[in-house]
């Protein structure tokens, strides 16, 4: 397929004689205008080769750069520190930069970023390239969990969940990809959850957003492979962070349907047993940060990194028959 730069006119016949070719060469040697064009063309080629060499040299002399969203606490904050320890140029972002001044003191460049604001996203990506010379890695970490039975979740809350957890990463990916393609390399790391592989009662809104993120990431991974760009999903189980407190804040309060009281009670008990609030199966934020750093650094990263025991073994639950999984939930509800 011809590109805009290619000449689509038919090739000249092979019957053109040697005399014609000699005449053309003679004209080129005596025509000052042609000679000037030839010299200029050679100069342009030399400049282009020099520019490519400069780019290659810069790639090996500058620090690798990473743009991380949601650094105000938990996984994002731990990830920023993990990359700093490996001597990366870290661009740490949060909706309120007052929450990440300690990261600036540690050596990060901090920028304000609300992942629902397209203009702010475009500005932050461009500033990252200006500051670091490139955007080698994008970590889409910002997110929250809207929990509760679907009947108690308003459409506005459902939209807000997808705006942050799905549309936000999509906006950042679209802004970063042109730079990564131009560089001929890059990493995109999307922080999902084990909930992105299985869905349990009371998690429909959050699980829906993570299922969507996983599906988009799987598609993206194949789409950009030819450009030297790697795409990875991080799938933590429960993590010991402030994320759990935010989950509790997002639970419906004033509009709880009494019929789901047993589900709310089961959720509270699962939090105590499963993790996120001191539970025995909770991972540390540093564990997730280590997986993200490995995904950014290893030559051929896997498509998925499950983090923590519930993530590593919980994903197998999706292979169980639906009826068996539903029966297990019914048993838990009776025990609660």
Phi and psi in degrees as a GROMACS rama.xvg file:
@    title "Ramachandran Plot"
@    xaxis  label "Phi"
@    yaxis  label "Psi"
@TYPE xy
-76.6144  141.727  UNK-2
-95.3036  176.819  UNK-3
-61.8044  -26.721  UNK-4
-85.526  -12.8321  UNK-5
-84.9469  149.663  UNK-6
-87.7091  119.098  UNK-7
-94.3224  3.77844  UNK-8
-70.6566  149.871  UNK-9
-64.6236  149.521  UNK-10
-67.9414  147.83  UNK-11
-70.4684  153.918  UNK-12
-65.0328  148.397  UNK-13
-72.8221  -5.89977  UNK-14
-80.7313  -2.57414  UNK-15
-62.4426  126.747  UNK-16
-79.7034  169.295  UNK-17
-65.2132  -33.3952  UNK-18
-61.0131  -41.7313  UNK-19
-62.5735  -40.8647  UNK-20
-65.7805  -40.9347  UNK-21
-63.5695  -39.0719  UNK-22
-62.8244  -41.7061  UNK-23
-62.7452  -42.8255  UNK-24
-65.1728  -37.0092  UNK-25
-64.9052  -40.5192  UNK-26
-63.5885  -41.0909  UNK-27
-62.7855  -35.6717  UNK-28
-76.4361  -21.6738  UNK-29
-105.892  -11.9868  UNK-30
-88.9851  109.595  UNK-31
-59.0198  -36.4748  UNK-32
-66.233  -40.7409  UNK-33
-66.4606  -41.3391  UNK-34
-61.4043  -39.2397  UNK-35
-63.3841  -42.3454  UNK-36
-63.5141  -39.3044  UNK-37
-63.8317  -44.2971  UNK-38
-64.1526  -42.9759  UNK-39
-63.1711  -42.4329  UNK-40
-60.8983  -41.7572  UNK-41
-64.5757  -39.4373  UNK-42
-63.2552  -40.8346  UNK-43
-62.9418  -41.1045  UNK-44
-63.8829  -40.8527  UNK-45
-62.6732  -42.3543  UNK-46
-63.4343  -39.9137  UNK-47
-64.9081  -42.7588  UNK-48
-64.0959  -38.0693  UNK-49
-65.5408  -39.2052  UNK-50
-64.1915  -42.6358  UNK-51
-62.7827  -38.1906  UNK-52
-64.9553  -41.5996  UNK-53
-61.2828  -41.6073  UNK-54
-63.5743  -44.0046  UNK-55
-62.5472  -42.487  UNK-56
-63.135  -42.024  UNK-57
-63.3749  -35.4637  UNK-58
-60.1738  -31.5013  UNK-59
-95.8149  -11.1128  UNK-60
-104.601  -30.2907  UNK-61
-82.5225  162.936  UNK-62
-71.944  147.161  UNK-63
-70.3317  146.872  UNK-64
-116.048  147.546  UNK-65
-138.647  134.683  UNK-66
-107.389  121.737  UNK-67
-120.372  131.36  UNK-68
-99.1991  155.502  UNK-69
67.8129  50.5246  UNK-70
-94.7292  6.912  UNK-71
-68.7577  -21.5277  UNK-72
-164.161  175.286  UNK-73
56.3108  -130.749  UNK-74
-61.2269  -43.3731  UNK-75
-62.0706  -44.8546  UNK-76
-64.3417  -45.4349  UNK-77
-63.4497  -36.7148  UNK-78
-66.6197  -42.399  UNK-79
-59.237  -43.7815  UNK-80
-67.961  -36.9137  UNK-81
-63.9701  -42.0701  UNK-82
-68.1152  -37.0407  UNK-83
-60.2577  -41.9471  UNK-84
-64.042  -23.7181  UNK-85
-94.058  10.6802  UNK-86
66.9472  36.6807  UNK-87
-86.3242  157.244  UNK-88
-83.0478  108.098  UNK-89
-103.398  123.461  UNK-90
-105.172  102.742  UNK-91
-98.6554  132.588  UNK-92
-125.548  156.119  UNK-93
-160.012  161.682  UNK-94
-65.0741  -31.9216  UNK-95
-126.361  111.705  UNK-96
-68.5564  -15.1016  UNK-97
-62.9364  -23.3405  UNK-98
-78.9609  -11.5556  UNK-99
-128.028  24.3286  UNK-100
-62.8508  -28.7849  UNK-101
-66.0736  -30.8591  UNK-102
-69.9997  -35.2501  UNK-103
-64.1371  -43.0002  UNK-104
-63.5771  -29.8991  UNK-105
-77.7106  -17.6763  UNK-106
129.999  -2.04522  UNK-107
-78.9174  155.075  UNK-108
-91.1207  125.395  UNK-109
-108.709  139.401  UNK-110
-136.718  146.526  UNK-111
-77.5793  132.764  UNK-112
-153.549  121.566  UNK-113
-106.315  116.854  UNK-114
-70.704  -4.15339  UNK-115
-94.2239  2.6024  UNK-116
-108.253  101.44  UNK-117
-58.6981  -40.8674  UNK-118
-64.7338  -40.838  UNK-119
-66.2735  -37.8282  UNK-120
-61.9238  -47.6338  UNK-121
-59.5087  -41.3276  UNK-122
-65.3173  -43.643  UNK-123
-66.21  -41.3664  UNK-124
-63.1639  -44.033  UNK-125
-64.9733  -40.0457  UNK-126
-66.7303  -34.7348  UNK-127
-60.7261  -45.1173  UNK-128
-65.4742  -40.2355  UNK-129
-64.5287  -42.4732  UNK-130
-71.5384  -46.2714  UNK-131
-99.7765  -12.9038  UNK-132
88.023  -10.4564  UNK-133
-173.454  169.654  UNK-134
-123.269  96.7578  UNK-135
-80.1601  -31.1541  UNK-136
-146.073  135.88  UNK-137
-117.432  124.697  UNK-138
-112.432  108.13  UNK-139
-87.6945  94.3908  UNK-140
-109.819  -27.766  UNK-141
-57.4406  134.353  UNK-142
175.204  171.908  UNK-143
-153.227  169.788  UNK-144
-117.518  118.785  UNK-145
-94.6075  108.133  UNK-146
-106.916  163.818  UNK-147
129.131  157.065  UNK-148
-60.851  145.224  UNK-149
-59.8496  -30.1723  UNK-150
-64.9075  -27.8184  UNK-151
-92.355  -3.1304  UNK-152
-96.3602  122.505  UNK-153
-74.0108  157.663  UNK-154
-62.2725  -33.8374  UNK-155
-63.9786  -40.8619  UNK-156
-68.6215  -36.6666  UNK-157
-62.8659  -43.8975  UNK-158
-63.4715  -41.7787  UNK-159
-62.6724  -38.2186  UNK-160
-60.6204  -45.6328  UNK-161
-72.5501  -30.7251  UNK-162
-61.9989  -39.2505  UNK-163
-83.4406  -50.2281  UNK-164
-82.7833  -22.0535  UNK-165
-118.238  -55.9751  UNK-166
-68.1952  -32.8222  UNK-167
-59.8744  -55.9723  UNK-168
-57.5443  -37.4653  UNK-169
-61.9349  -42.0487  UNK-170
-62.4646  -43.9648  UNK-171
-67.6314  -39.9409  UNK-172
-60.941  -44.9792  UNK-173
-63.3725  -35.3414  UNK-174
-74.6059  -33.3722  UNK-175
-85.3071  -32.0056  UNK-176
-58.6014  -42.5986  UNK-177
-57.6183  -36.9637  UNK-178
-68.3685  -42.4271  UNK-179
-66.4477  -38.5942  UNK-180
-64.0398  -41.2786  UNK-181
-64.1494  -34.604  UNK-182
-73.9911  -25.7576  UNK-183
82.1348  13.5915  UNK-184
-169.022  164.242  UNK-185
163.427  165.669  UNK-186
-130.753  135.71  UNK-187
-122.142  123.22  UNK-188
-122.332  116.212  UNK-189
-104.182  124.596  UNK-190
-86.8696  111.544  UNK-191
-105.306  -133.878  UNK-192
-169.667  159.484  UNK-193
-58.6604  -26.4094  UNK-194
-65.1408  -16.806  UNK-195
-74.6517  -10.0817  UNK-196
-108.69  -31.0392  UNK-197
-131.835  159.264  UNK-198
-129.602  135.671  UNK-199
-119.936  159.6  UNK-200
-55.7129  137.048  UNK-201
88.4025  -3.26058  UNK-202
-116.09  11.1234  UNK-203
-54.1152  -41.5471  UNK-204
-69.0233  -50.078  UNK-205
-66.0632  -46.623  UNK-206
-61.1205  -39.0635  UNK-207
-59.2258  -41.1591  UNK-208
-67.9089  -38.5322  UNK-209
-75.1546  -34.8607  UNK-210
-60.6387  -42.8573  UNK-211
-62.769  -43.7671  UNK-212
-62.1995  -40.2348  UNK-213
-65.3665  -43.6384  UNK-214
-63.1891  -43.7827  UNK-215
-62.3398  -40.3034  UNK-216
-67.3798  -40.8377  UNK-217
-61.043  -41.2308  UNK-218
-66.5869  -45.5309  UNK-219
-61.5195  -38.9731  UNK-220
-55.9449  -42.4875  UNK-221
-75.44  -33.0728  UNK-222
-67.1902  -35.1858  UNK-223
-106.174  2.82922  UNK-224
-58.5798  -39.108  UNK-225
-67.1634  -14.2952  UNK-226
-95.7832  6.02751  UNK-227
78.8444  21.6181  UNK-228
-107.887  127.676  UNK-229
-101.154  143.09  UNK-230
-129.434  129.609  UNK-231
-134.967  145.639  UNK-232
-104.685  134.955  UNK-233
-104.897  126.798  UNK-234
-123.248  82.126  UNK-235
-75.6445  153.602  UNK-236
-86.8717  -152.139  UNK-237
-59.1347  138.269  UNK-238
-127.422  137.889  UNK-239
-77.0803  85.6126  UNK-240
-144.196  179.742  UNK-241
-72.5964  -5.49723  UNK-242
-55.2403  -39.6903  UNK-243
-63.2554  -38.8825  UNK-244
-62.1887  -39.446  UNK-245
-65.5185  -37.2648  UNK-246
-59.4605  -46.6813  UNK-247
-61.0367  -37.4232  UNK-248
-66.0275  -31.5244  UNK-249
-84.6303  -8.30062  UNK-250
-64.906  137.949  UNK-251
-57.1532  137.674  UNK-252
-115.355  -59.8359  UNK-253
-76.8554  -22.6657  UNK-254
-117.18  37.7992  UNK-255
-75.3189  126.764  UNK-256
-76.0159  121.957  UNK-257
-54.1978  -30.1718  UNK-258
-62.3742  -19.7695  UNK-259
-101.23  17.1437  UNK-260
-57.9513  -38.5543  UNK-261
-65.5076  -32.0182  UNK-262
-68.1684  -41.9605  UNK-263
-64.1016  -40.2122  UNK-264
-65.1361  -40.5654  UNK-265
-64.1069  -37.3253  UNK-266
-62.973  -44.6177  UNK-267
-60.7376  -42.2022  UNK-268
-70.3842  -36.3754  UNK-269
-64.4107  -33.8936  UNK-270
-63.2965  -40.1979  UNK-271
-70.778  -35.9327  UNK-272
-85.2003  -42.3519  UNK-273
-79.5234  -33.1943  UNK-274
133.851  -175.622  UNK-275
86.6402  -18.2665  UNK-276
-138.915  43.2069  UNK-277
92.3062  8.65905  UNK-278
-68.0548  158.196  UNK-279
-69.0445  -19.6064  UNK-280
-100.63  7.08772  UNK-281
-76.4431  139.272  UNK-282
-91.0105  165.596  UNK-283
-91.6577  153.488  UNK-284
-58.2285  -33.8489  UNK-285
-63.406  -30.8087  UNK-286
-64.9322  -42.6118  UNK-287
-68.7111  -40.8559  UNK-288
-60.6363  -37.9408  UNK-289
-63.9787  -38.9321  UNK-290
-66.2226  -41.0489  UNK-291
-63.4371  -44.3611  UNK-292
-62.5799  -40.779  UNK-293
-64.6752  -41.6547  UNK-294
-61.8704  -30.7571  UNK-295
-81.4099  -20.6294  UNK-296
-109.974  -32.5203  UNK-297
-69.1489  143.116  UNK-298
-58.2105  -41.6552  UNK-299
-129.946  84.0288  UNK-300
-68.2888  146.277  UNK-301
-70.0783  164.576  UNK-302
-67.387  -30.9719  UNK-303
-138.705  144.275  UNK-304
-123.579  96.8786  UNK-305
-74.116  136.707  UNK-306
-123.473  123.176  UNK-307
96.5243  157.629  UNK-308
-62.3073  -40.7588  UNK-309
-68.0278  -31.1095  UNK-310
-74.173  -41.4945  UNK-311
-68.6639  -34.4987  UNK-312
-104.953  -25.4847  UNK-313
-66.444  -29.3754  UNK-314
-64.2824  -21.9205  UNK-315
-69.8116  -17.0224  UNK-316
-62.5188  -24.8868  UNK-317
-70.7512  -15.9253  UNK-318
-86.2271  -8.33026  UNK-319
-73.2614  149.885  UNK-320
-57.8184  143.046  UNK-321
-56.0849  -40.2497  UNK-322
-62.8466  -36.3802  UNK-323
-70.0696  -40.4175  UNK-324
-65.1281  -41.1716  UNK-325
-64.167  -37.4424  UNK-326
-66.5264  -36.918  UNK-327
-64.3838  -40.2939  UNK-328
-64.0174  -40.6395  UNK-329
-60.8042  -37.2244  UNK-330
-66.649  -43.1998  UNK-331
-61.2173  -38.6821  UNK-332
-65.202  -37.2372  UNK-333
-68.9526  -39.0263  UNK-334
-67.1485  -31.2571  UNK-335
